Amino acid sequence: MEHYCRYLRVPCILLRMLTMSVLIGCVAVYSGNSLILSGLFAAASLALMQVGYFGAIVVMVMKEKRRDRSS
């Protein structure tokens, strides 16, 4: 597991995802949407980024298993 933590850099990625969600919310407010709707946009973007991050971890684990089996 230490191998993955070194490459994923979890705190940095989480901070970037939160920053992007806040920026999406700010852009939604600026474009004329209500605060509630822009908050929902920000939450949805954060959820989609988390799903993508989880998918990347699953793919990395599967590749690592294949590499271990072949050696």
Residue pairs with C-beta under 8 A, 6 or more apart in sequence:
3 64
4 57
4 60
4 61
7 60
8 57
13 53
17 46
17 49
17 50
17 53
18 46
20 45
20 49
21 42
21 43
21 45
21 46
21 49
22 42
24 41
24 42
24 45
25 38
25 39
25 41
25 42
26 38
28 37
28 38
28 41
28 42
29 35
29 38
33 41
